[in-house]
Amino acid sequence: MDSRTVFSDSNDISGSSSMTESFSPDTSPADFTSLKRLSETLESIFDTSSPDFDFFADAKLVVPGGKEIPVHRCILSARSSFFKNVFSGKERKKEVVLKELMKECVEVSYDGVVSVLAYLYSGKVRELPKDVCVCVDNECFHVACRPAVGFLVEVLYASFTFQISELVDKFQRHLLDILDKAAADDVMMVLSVANICGKACERLLSSCVDIIVKSNVDIITLDKALPHDIVKQITDSRTELGLQGPESNDFPDKHVKRIHRALESDDVELLRMLLKEGHTTLDDAYALHYAVAYCDAKTTAELLDLALADVNHRNRRGYTVLHVAAMRKEPKIIVSLLTKGARPSDLTSDGRKALQIAKRLTRLVDFTKPTEEGKSAPKDRLCIEILEQAERRDPLLGEASLSLAMAGDDLRMKLLYLENRVGLAKLLFPMEAKVAMDIAQVDGSSEFPLASIGKNMANAQRTTVDLNEAPFKIKEEHLNRLKALSRTVELGKRFFPRCSEVLNKIMDADDLSEIAYMGNDTPEERQLKKQRYLELQEILTKAFTEDKEEFAKTNNLSSSCSSTSKGVDKPNKPPFRK
């Protein structure tokens, strides 16, 4: 089966077949031609690529993420009882926020909503959009990888929500055709949505349950991902068929549960006390697997620092901790594991590395989308880049850079260089810098701008580590700071070479080092240096301003949500995570 299958198969549920199903055998060629022309006419006014797309629209749908889709109320109301009820209410809404009408556990993207709406306009199912149904792995056929399955789940749920029964049936059939090729975790994602759809997706639900019953998915994963009644149905079926295997149907004992609860509560001290009781070890409790899958990055780092768990230990499914981290898609956790000796070359029982797992979970369109300078890169892409570097490079690195090596024994110059480099990384590559700084336990960096070079040094912003003392004296905090910042730069060079190369061009550039030294320069040379200095200042000031604005927005959003949510970095019990 080649990579075109997922798209060509969609013809079975699209195009003229969708129209002819509603025609009787007595439909004349003239009637068929008229209906086809009507379909094409209505489809033409729902051309999302047209600049006049919203000219005749009289309402709009707001999809998760805030993107708007202009629509025509009369067409949607005539084609769907769901939209008829929405638009004919007392309020006569002209703006519908779909997130308010859909269950929070299922997020339908812009492309998913557009695909379903196109059917309401034209009576034809569009081919699956290739850019959102293809993963990063070049060896994948893209028939049942996460992007392909995830998109089908989106349009299935949107069709169910919009009460388009014939479309629900078509996408249900499509999912049934590929279930046996999908990973067990993706089948659980389908099962969750099929369960929400109820009777409309009975066949799909039954098939998903049968696959999970025969899979090696453990009870903790099932309990975290699925409703209790479905979990009970699966475990009962395993018992009846004699498929439970060693402990696969058993919930953890009380002591293991306490260890897991301590991890969920970020209580590492309680964990230490539980381990002293000696009932079990971290490896026996699969504590590191649990922390990586369900706890925040800080808890995972603290657990690793105990050095009491095997970082390459496998769980009952044959996954190492790094395999689980690749599924979680949290770059800080992946870097923490790699720095503690996790092996990126280890394979799952079905022959996949952590890198391949991450690639098959990531949409190609998200991976290839360029990131604006100073903006955070997508976590999916960072995870892949980190794992690629882990396979490609030797973990032992030399000095952080040319300038640091040249600084010799001058501790103040080393610190100044590192502060400048880490501060610059925060401005230009905020996500990558945060990952490296968090792992190196750098709680902040003085924002020494390039203006600190030369005569503006006295005005540089200061932290508790003061580099402007006269005379400069080596203190313990200087040594600790040097160690932490050096570790940050080393992590950046190891896992984010693309970003490090950009920083090298700025920090190690000959003309930059010359800016601070005027010496016997001619007036023309001084003018050129001043111009170069101003150019660098402009770049950094722009990046710094944009980064601060983004940070302020994030803080405001976090403050507004703090009353309703806790533990932002902890995944609780989502049916699926794309």
C-alpha positions in Angstrom: 0.0 0.0 0.0 1.6 3.3 -1.0 1.3 6.8 0.5 -1.5 7.8 -1.8 -3.9 5.3 -0.2 -5.3 7.5 2.5 -6.2 10.1 0.0 -7.5 7.9 -2.8 -9.5 5.9 -0.4 -11.5 9.0 0.4 -13.0 8.9 -3.0 -15.1 6.0 -1.7 -16.9 8.4 0.5 -16.8 11.6 -1.6 -17.4 13.1 -4.9 -20.3 12.0 -7.1 -21.0 8.9 -5.0 -22.3 11.1 -2.2 -24.8 12.7 -4.6 -25.9 9.6 -6.4 -26.8 7.9 -3.2 -29.7 10.3 -2.8 -31.0 9.8 -6.4 -33.6 7.2 -7.2 -33.2 4.8 -10.2 -35.7 7.0 -12.1 -33.6 10.2 -11.8 -33.2 11.6 -15.3 -29.9 12.8 -16.8 -31.3 16.3 -16.8 -32.2 16.2 -13.1 -28.7 14.8 -12.4 -27.1 17.6 -14.4 -29.2 20.2 -12.6 -28.4 18.9 -9.2 -24.7 18.7 -10.0 -24.7 22.3 -11.2 -26.5 23.4 -8.0 -23.9 21.5 -5.9 -21.0 23.2 -7.8 -22.7 26.6 -7.5 -23.1 26.3 -3.7 -19.6 24.9 -3.3 -18.2 27.9 -5.2 -19.4 30.3 -2.5 -17.7 28.2 0.2 -14.2 28.6 -1.4 -12.0 29.3 1.6 -9.1 30.3 -0.6 -11.0 33.1 -2.3 -10.5 36.7 -1.1 -14.2 37.2 -1.4 -15.0 34.2 0.8 -16.8 36.2 3.4 -18.5 38.8 1.1 -21.9 37.3 1.1 -21.7 35.5 4.4 -24.1 36.6 7.2 -22.7 34.7 10.1 -19.4 33.2 11.3 -18.3 30.2 13.3 -15.4 30.5 15.7 -13.3 27.4 15.9 -10.9 26.5 18.8 -7.9 28.7 18.5 -10.0 31.7 17.5 -10.0 31.4 13.8 -13.3 32.4 12.1 -15.2 30.7 9.3 -17.7 32.9 7.4 -21.0 31.0 6.7 -24.5 31.5 5.3 -27.2 30.8 7.9 -29.9 29.9 5.5 -27.8 27.1 3.8 -26.6 25.6 7.1 -30.0 25.8 8.7 -31.6 24.0 5.7 -29.0 21.3 5.7 -28.6 20.6 9.4 -31.1 20.7 12.3 -28.2 21.5 14.6 -27.6 24.8 12.8 -31.3 25.4 12.4 -31.7 25.4 16.2 -28.5 27.5 16.7 -29.5 30.2 14.2 -33.3 30.3 14.9 -33.1 30.9 18.6 -34.4 34.1 20.3 -30.9 35.6 20.2 -30.6 35.2 16.4 -26.9 34.6 16.8 -24.5 35.7 14.0 -21.4 34.5 15.8 -21.2 30.9 17.1 -18.3 29.8 19.2 -18.1 26.0 18.5 -16.1 25.3 21.7 -19.1 26.2 23.7 -21.3 23.7 21.8 -18.8 20.8 21.8 -17.4 18.7 24.5 -14.1 20.0 25.8 -12.4 16.6 25.4 -12.6 16.7 21.6 -11.1 19.7 19.8 -12.0 20.0 16.1 -9.6 22.1 14.0 -10.3 24.7 11.4 -9.6 22.2 8.6 -12.0 19.6 10.2 -14.9 22.1 10.5 -14.3 23.3 6.9 -14.4 19.7 5.6 -17.8 19.1 7.2 -19.2 22.4 6.2 -18.2 21.8 2.6 -20.4 18.7 2.6 -23.4 20.8 3.8 -22.9 23.3 1.0 -22.2 20.9 -1.9 -23.5 17.4 -0.8 -20.0 16.1 -1.6 -17.2 14.9 0.8 -13.9 16.6 0.0 -10.8 14.5 -0.1 -8.8 14.5 3.1 -6.5 17.6 3.2 -3.0 16.2 2.6 -1.2 18.8 4.6 -2.9 17.9 7.9 -3.1 14.1 7.4 0.6 13.4 6.8 3.2 12.8 9.6 6.9 13.7 9.6 8.1 10.1 9.1 9.0 9.6 5.4 8.7 5.8 5.8 5.0 6.0 6.9 2.3 5.2 4.4 0.1 7.9 6.1 -2.9 5.6 6.3 -3.2 5.2 10.0 -0.6 7.5 11.6 -1.7 9.9 14.3 -2.4 12.9 11.9 -4.5 10.8 9.6 -6.5 9.0 12.4 -6.8 12.3 14.3 -8.3 14.1 11.4 -10.8 11.4 10.8 -11.8 11.5 14.4 -12.2 15.3 14.2 -14.6 15.1 11.2 -16.5 12.2 12.7 -17.2 14.1 15.9 -18.0 17.3 14.0 -20.4 15.4 11.8 -22.0 13.9 14.9 -22.3 17.3 16.6 -23.8 18.9 13.5 -26.3 16.0 13.3 -25.3 14.9 9.8 -26.0 11.2 10.1 -25.0 10.1 6.6 -21.6 11.8 7.1 -21.1 10.1 10.5 -21.8 6.7 8.8 -19.3 7.5 6.0 -16.4 8.5 8.3 -17.2 5.6 10.7 -16.7 3.2 7.7 -13.5 4.8 6.8 -12.1 4.4 10.4 -13.3 0.8 10.5 -11.2 0.2 7.4 -7.9 1.4 9.0 -8.3 0.4 12.6 -6.2 -2.7 12.3 -3.3 -0.6 11.0 -3.5 2.1 13.8 -1.4 2.1 17.0 -3.3 0.9 20.1 -3.0 4.4 21.7 -4.7 5.9 18.6 -7.4 3.2 18.7 -8.1 4.4 22.3 -8.5 7.9 20.9 -11.1 6.6 18.3 -12.8 4.6 21.0 -13.3 7.7 23.2 -15.0 9.6 20.5 -17.1 6.6 19.3 -18.3 6.2 22.9 -19.4 9.9 22.9 -21.3 9.4 19.7 -23.1 6.5 21.2 -25.5 4.5 19.0 -24.5 6.4 15.9 -21.0 4.7 16.2 -21.9 1.3 17.7 -19.9 -0.7 15.1 -16.9 1.5 15.6 -17.1 1.3 19.3 -17.3 -2.5 19.3 -14.4 -2.9 16.9 -12.2 -0.5 19.0 -13.0 -2.5 22.2 -12.1 -5.8 20.6 -8.8 -4.4 19.5 -7.9 -3.0 22.9 -9.0 -6.2 24.6 -6.4 -8.1 22.6 -3.7 -5.4 22.9 -1.0 -5.0 25.5 -2.3 -1.7 26.8 -1.9 -1.8 30.6 -4.6 -1.0 33.2 -3.1 2.3 34.3 -3.1 3.6 30.7 -6.7 2.4 30.2 -7.9 4.0 33.5 -6.3 7.3 32.6 -7.6 7.4 29.0 -11.1 5.8 29.0 -14.4 6.0 31.0 -14.7 3.6 33.9 -17.5 1.5 32.3 -15.4 1.0 29.1 -12.4 0.0 31.2 -14.5 -2.6 33.1 -15.8 -3.9 29.8 -12.3 -4.4 28.5 -11.0 -6.0 31.7 -14.0 -8.4 31.9 -13.5 -9.4 28.3 -9.8 -10.1 28.9 -10.7 -12.3 31.9 -13.4 -14.2 29.9 -11.0 -14.8 27.0 -8.0 -15.7 29.2 -6.0 -12.8 27.7 -5.2 -11.0 30.9 -1.5 -12.0 30.9 0.8 -11.4 33.8 -0.8 -8.7 36.0 -2.2 -6.9 32.9 -5.6 -6.7 34.5 -4.5 -6.0 38.0 -4.5 -2.5 39.4 -1.3 -1.5 41.3 -1.1 -2.5 44.9 -1.6 0.1 47.6 2.0 0.9 48.0 2.5 1.5 44.3 -0.7 3.7 44.2 0.8 5.8 47.0 4.0 6.3 45.0 1.9 7.4 42.0 -0.2 9.7 44.1 3.0 11.2 45.6 4.3 11.9 42.1 1.0 13.5 41.0 1.2 15.7 44.1 4.8 16.7 43.3 5.7 15.4 46.7 9.2 13.9 46.3 9.8 14.0 50.0 6.8 11.7 50.6 8.2 9.5 47.8 11.5 9.2 49.7 9.6 8.1 52.9 7.6 5.5 50.9 10.8 4.1 49.4 12.3 3.8 52.9 9.4 1.4 53.8 11.0 -1.0 51.4 7.9 -2.5 49.9 8.9 -1.8 46.3 11.4 0.0 44.2 10.9 2.8 41.7 11.5 0.4 38.8 9.0 -2.1 40.2 6.4 0.6 40.5 7.3 2.0 37.0 7.5 5.3 38.8 9.6 7.0 36.2 7.3 5.9 33.4 4.3 7.2 35.4 6.0 10.6 36.1 7.0 11.1 32.5 3.4 10.3 31.3 1.3 12.1 33.8 3.4 14.5 36.0 5.1 17.8 35.3 8.6 18.2 34.1 9.9 19.5 37.4 8.7 16.3 39.2 10.4 14.2 36.5 13.7 16.1 37.0 13.6 15.7 40.8 12.8 12.0 40.4 15.8 11.6 38.1 18.0 13.4 40.5 17.3 10.7 43.1 19.3 8.3 40.9 17.2 5.4 42.2 15.5 4.4 38.9 16.8 2.9 35.7 16.3 5.5 33.0 16.2 2.7 30.4 13.8 0.5 32.2 11.0 -1.0 30.2 7.4 -1.2 31.3 5.0 -4.1 30.6 4.3 -2.8 27.1 8.0 -2.9 26.2 8.4 0.9 26.3 11.4 2.6 27.8 10.8 5.9 29.6 12.1 7.8 26.5 9.4 6.1 24.4 6.8 7.3 26.8 8.3 10.8 26.8 8.2 10.9 23.0 4.4 10.2 23.2 4.0 12.9 25.8 5.8 15.4 23.5 7.3 17.6 26.3 10.8 18.7 25.2 12.0 19.5 28.8 11.3 15.9 29.9 13.0 14.4 26.8 16.2 16.5 27.4 16.1 15.5 31.1 16.1 11.9 30.2 18.8 12.2 27.6 21.1 14.0 29.9 20.7 11.2 32.5 21.6 8.5 30.0 18.4 7.5 28.2 19.3 5.6 25.0 17.6 7.0 21.9 18.5 3.8 20.0 16.3 1.5 22.0 13.4 -0.1 20.1 9.9 -0.8 21.1 8.5 -4.4 20.7 7.3 -3.4 17.3 10.7 -2.0 16.2 10.2 1.8 16.8 12.7 4.3 18.2 11.6 7.3 20.3 12.4 9.5 17.3 10.0 7.5 15.0 7.3 7.6 17.7 7.6 11.4 17.8 7.6 11.7 14.0 4.5 9.7 13.6 2.6 11.8 16.1 3.5 15.1 14.4 1.8 16.6 11.4 4.2 17.5 8.6 2.5 20.9 8.2 3.3 21.8 11.8 6.9 20.6 11.6 7.7 22.5 8.4 5.9 25.7 9.4 8.6 28.4 9.8 8.9 30.0 13.3 9.2 33.8 13.5 12.3 35.0 15.1 11.8 35.5 18.8 8.7 33.3 18.9 8.4 30.0 20.6 8.8 26.9 18.3 6.1 24.2 18.4 6.8 21.5 21.1 6.3 18.8 18.5 9.1 20.0 16.3 11.4 20.6 19.3 11.0 17.1 20.4 11.9 15.7 17.0 14.9 18.0 16.7 16.1 17.0 20.2 15.8 13.3 19.5 17.5 13.7 16.1 20.4 15.4 17.7 20.6 12.7 20.4 21.1 10.1 17.7 23.4 12.2 15.6 25.9 13.7 18.1 28.3 12.6 20.8 27.0 13.9 24.2 30.4 14.9 25.3 31.1 18.5 24.2 34.0 20.8 24.6 33.9 24.4 25.5 30.7 26.4 25.0 32.2 28.5 22.2 35.2 30.1 20.7 34.8 33.3 22.8 34.5 31.4 26.0 37.6 29.4 25.2 39.5 32.6 24.4 38.5 34.1 27.7 41.1 32.0 29.5 41.1 32.3 33.2 39.3 35.6 33.3 36.2 34.5 35.2 34.4 37.8 34.9 34.7 37.7 31.1 33.5 34.1 31.0 30.5 35.0 33.1 29.8 38.1 31.0 29.9 36.1 27.8 27.6 33.4 29.2 25.1 35.9 30.6 25.0 37.7 27.2 24.7 34.4 25.3 21.9 33.0 27.4 20.1 36.4 27.5 20.3 36.6 23.7 19.0 33.0 23.4 16.0 34.0 25.6 15.2 36.8 23.2 15.7 35.0 19.9 14.7 31.4 20.8 12.5 31.6 23.9 11.2 28.0 23.9 14.6 26.4 23.3 16.3 28.6 25.8 13.7 27.8 28.5 14.1 24.1 27.9 17.9 24.3 28.4 17.7 26.7 31.3 15.2 24.6 33.2 17.3 21.5 32.8 20.4 23.3 33.9 18.4 24.9 36.8 19.1 28.5 35.8 16.3 30.4 37.5 16.9 33.5 35.4 19.6 35.4 33.6 20.6 39.0 33.8 19.4 40.7 30.7 22.8 42.1 29.6 22.1 43.7 26.2 24.9 44.3 23.8 24.9 47.8 25.2 26.8 46.4 28.1 29.9 46.1 25.9 32.1 49.1 26.2 31.3 52.4 27.9 27.6 51.5 28.6 28.7 48.6 30.9 28.0 50.7 34.0 24.3 50.9 33.1 23.8 47.2 32.6 21.0 45.6 34.5 22.3 43.7 37.6 21.3 40.5 39.3 22.5 39.1 42.6 25.6 38.0 40.7 27.3 41.3 40.2 29.9 41.4 37.5 30.6 45.1 37.8 32.3 45.1 41.2 35.6 46.9 41.3 37.8 45.1 41.9 36.0 41.9 40.9 36.3 39.1 43.4 35.5 35.4 42.8 32.6 34.3 45.1 30.8 31.0 45.5 27.7 32.4 43.7 29.9 33.3 40.7 31.1 29.7 40.5 27.6 28.3 40.8 26.4 30.8 38.2 29.2 29.9 35.8 28.5 26.2 36.2 24.7 26.6 35.5 25.2 28.9 32.6 27.8 26.7 31.0 25.5 23.8 31.4 22.7 25.8 29.7 25.0 26.6 26.7 26.2 23.0 26.4 22.6 21.7 26.4 21.8 24.3 23.7 24.7 23.2 21.5 23.9 19.6 22.0 20.1 19.6 21.4 19.5 22.9 19.4 22.5 23.2 17.0 20.4 25.4 14.6 19.8 28.0 17.3 23.4 27.7 18.6 24.7 28.4 15.1 22.7 31.6 15.0 24.0 32.7 18.4 27.6 31.8 17.3 27.3 34.1 14.4 26.4 37.0 16.7 28.4 36.2 19.8 31.6 35.0 18.1 31.6 37.4 15.2 34.9 39.2 14.7 33.2 42.6 14.2 31.3 42.2 17.5 34.4 41.7 19.6 35.9 44.7 17.8 33.0 47.0 18.7 34.1 47.3 22.3 37.6 48.4 21.3 38.1 51.7 19.6 41.9 51.9 20.0 43.5 53.9 17.1 40.5 53.6 14.8 40.0 56.2 12.2 36.8 58.3 12.2 35.5 56.2 9.2 36.2 52.9 11.1 34.5 54.2 14.2 31.5 55.2 12.1 31.2 51.7 10.6 31.5 50.1 14.0 28.8 52.4 15.4 26.5 51.6 12.5 27.1 47.8 13.0 26.4 48.2 16.7 23.2 50.1 16.1 22.0 47.3 13.7 22.6 44.7 16.3 20.9 46.8 19.0 17.8 47.2 16.7 17.6 43.5 16.1 17.8 42.7 19.8 15.5 45.5 20.9 12.8 44.3 18.5 13.1 40.7 19.6 13.2 41.7 23.3 10.1 43.9 23.0 8.1 41.2 21.1 9.1 38.5 23.6 8.1 40.7 26.6 4.7 41.4 25.0 4.1 37.7 24.4 5.2 37.0 28.0 2.7 39.6 29.3 -0.1 38.1 27.2 0.7 34.6 28.6 0.7 35.9 32.1 -2.6 37.6 31.7 -4.1 34.5 30.2 -2.7 32.3 33.1 -4.1 34.7 35.7 -7.6 34.7 34.2 -7.6 30.9 34.1 -6.0 30.3 37.6 -9.4 30.2 39.4 -10.6 27.3 37.2 -7.5 25.2 36.6 -4.5 23.9 38.5 -1.3 22.2 37.4 -1.1 23.5 33.9 1.7 21.1 32.9 -0.1 18.0 34.1 -2.2 15.9 31.8 -5.1 14.5 33.8 -7.5 12.2 31.9 -7.9 13.4 28.3 -9.4 10.7 26.1 -6.7 11.6 23.6 -3.9 14.0 23.0 -2.9 14.9 19.4 
